[in-house]
Amino acid sequence: MAILGDMGALSLQREPAAPGLLRAADLDIAGSRVLLLDGAYMTGDQVTLTLTGGLPLLGAGATETYWIHRDALDRVSFHLAAQDAINNVSRVSFTSSAWTDIAISQVAPPRNFVADISEWNLDLDSAAIDTTPIGVRFGENICDLVTGAGSFRFLIERRSDDEIMNALDLLQLLMLTGPGGKASANFWLQTEREAIGCNELLPGSIYYEANILIVASSVQVTPDALIEGAVNFATTEDIALRVST
């Protein structure tokens, strides 16, 4: 069964990175980088490094906080400011090859982004869904878990409260809407609405609730301070029909 609709709510979220170790064998002294395979750590994240006796980074003590830049080969470098990490400039230099394993942890949980869904379609019949692009992206073993699919468009403001663009927030948003991203979404069937834009659900409103995997996406930044996104997705858990309270 295919359903078409408009309005809804999207929560783009990241799993927090687990504490880990940076291995001495993975060090690149000349490039001031070290291999970090855990993909939960992303460019622009703030991290804490700890090593008893002092870190082998220029001017560092036993525990220091940095922002990281992650390259295409999963190597991370460390920076003293978030914008330097995003732009991959002014790396903190490594001072020695005599590393032992260094503890790394994320300073704060990743921010969640909430956006308005402007229009959507949802197919509840998993047997009718082409799982080829899902298998290419996530592996064939996940295809048996698909319960539905669909697409939607969403809108999100791209300015902060003080009217200054937050580059780090925008960068993280673009990463989250890339193929392979996870999100949760509410697809509204019955709600109070204004002439333009979405309103909050009233008690008694009906909506579908689903956790989704983003298969393909596009993002456009418009002159009117909005980010417009288009997403194709698959659901891998039950699609629940809810009534708001």
N, C-alpha and C positions, 0 to 999 in steps of 0.2 A: 504494500500500500504506500503510495506516494502522497505527501502532504506539502502544500505550498502555504506560506504565510509571511507576515511581516512583523517586525518588532521582536525583541528578545534581549537577553543579557549574556555576555561572554566574559569569562574569567580566564585570562592567560596567566599561567603560573609555572614556576620552575620548582623542581625538587631541590632542596638544599643539598649542597655538596657535603659528603662525609669527610671527616678528618683523614688525612693520608700522609704519605711519606715521599719525599723527593730523594731519589737514590743517587749515590755518588757516581755510579756507573753511567748515569744518564746525563751527566753534566757536560755542557759545552762552554768552556771558559772563554774562548775567543769571541763567541757570540753573546756571552752573558745570558745564556738560556739554559733551561733544564727541561727534560721530557716529563710531561704530566699527562698520563693517558686518561684519567678520570674526566670525562666530558662534561660533568656537572660544573666544573670550574670554567668560567667564560671570561672573555675580554671585558675589562671594566670592573670585575669583582675585586673587593677588598679582602685581603687575606692576612693571616698572622703566621709568621715563620718562627720556629723555636728550635734552638740547638744549644745544649749545655756547653759552656765555654766560649760561646760567641759564634755568630753567623759569619761565613766567609764572603760577606758582601761589604762593599766599601762603606765605612762609617757605621756598621751595624753592631748592636750588642747581642745578647743572648736571645732576646725576643724583639721582633720588629714587625710593623704593619706596613704593607705595600698594596698597590693596585697592580693587577697583572694584565699582560697582553698575551693572547694565545694565537700562535700562527697555524698555518695549514698542516704542519707536521706535528702538531700537538706539543710544541715546545712553548714554555712560558718564560717571559721576562718580567722583571719587577721594576715598578716606577713609583715615584714619590707623590704623584697627583693622578687623579682619575683621567683627566684629559690627556695626559702624557701616555697613559696606558692605551687609551682608545686610538691615539695617533701613532703609537709605537715609536716614541721619541724619548730621549733622556733616560735610557736604561740605567739601573743601578749596576755598577760593575762588580764582577766576581773578583775576589782578591787571592784565591788559593785553590789548588786542585785537591787539597787534603780534606775533602768532604767526608763526613759520615752522614747517615740518613737524617734528613731534616724534616721535622713535623710541620705540616701545613694544614690550616683550617680556615673556613670561611668566617669573616668577621660578623656578618649579619645575614639573616635569611633573605633570599632574593625577593624583590618586590613583585607583587601580583598586579596585573593591569586589568581593569574592568572597562568594558566597552559596550556600546549599544549595537545590537544586531538590527540592521535596517530591513533586510529581506532574507528569506531562507527557504530551502526545500529539504525535506527529510524523507528518505525511503526506508520503511520499516521492514522490508522483505529482504533478508540477507541472501537468499537464494538467487535473487535477481541482480545482485551487485557484482560487477566486474572487479575481482580482487587482484588483478595483475599489477596495477601501480602500487598497491599496498604491499604485495610480496616483494617487489623490486626494492622498495624503500626499507621495509622492516623485516623481511625474511618470510619465506613461505609458511613457516610454522605458525605465524600469527593469523593467517587467512582463515583458519578454522574458528577463530575467536570473533570474527566480524559479525556484528548483529544488525548493522544498518550503515547508511552512508548518506551524504548530502552535500550541500554547499550553502554558503551564506556570505553576506557582505556586512562589514562592521565599520563603525566610526569611533574615533577616539580623539580627544583634544591633544594637541602637540605642544601646548604651552603650560608652564607651571603657574602657580597662583600669583607669583610676582611678575608675570608676563615676560619671563626670561626663559629662553629655550634651554631645556635640560638635555644635553647631548647624550649623557649616559642612559637616561631613561629611554630615549628614542632608539639608541643602539640595542638595548636589551629587548625592546618591543619588536624590532625588526628580526632579531634572532629568534624570539619566541614564535613568530608567525612564519618562520621558515619551515620547509617540509620536515616532518618528524617531530614537530612540536606537540605538546600535550595541552589540553585545555578542558574546561567544563563549560557547558552552555545550557541555557534555558531558552526554549523555543515557545513563544507565547501564542496561545490559541484564543484567549479571551482576556481582555484587559481594558482598563480605562486609558484612553489615548487623547493627546492634544492634537491640534491641527498639524503641527510639525514636531517630529522627534518622538522619543519614547518616554513613557511615564512609568512609575513603579507599579508593580502588580497590586491590585486591591484584594482584600480577603474574598475568597471564593473564585478567583480567577483560575483558569485551567492552563497548564503548560506542560511541555515535555522537558525532561531533564536527562542529560547524557554527558558522559565523558568521551572525549574525542581524540583522535590522532590526526594531525594535519598532514594530508598527502601532497597537496600543492597549494601555493599561495601567491598572491601579488599584493604589493603595497604601494599606494600613491599618496604623496604629501601635496595637499591642495593649498592655493593661496589664502583660503579663508580659515587657516589655522586648524584644519582637520586632517587626520590621517585616515584614509579610506583603504580598507583591505578587502580582498576577495579570497575565500578559502574553500577548498574541497577537502572533505574529511571522511573518516570512517569511524564508526563506534565499535568498541570492543567489549562493552558491558551492556547490561540491560538498559533499554531506553524506557524510562519510567514516566508514566502519566501522573501528574501531580495536581493538587488543588492548593492554592496559597492560603495561608492562615493569617 
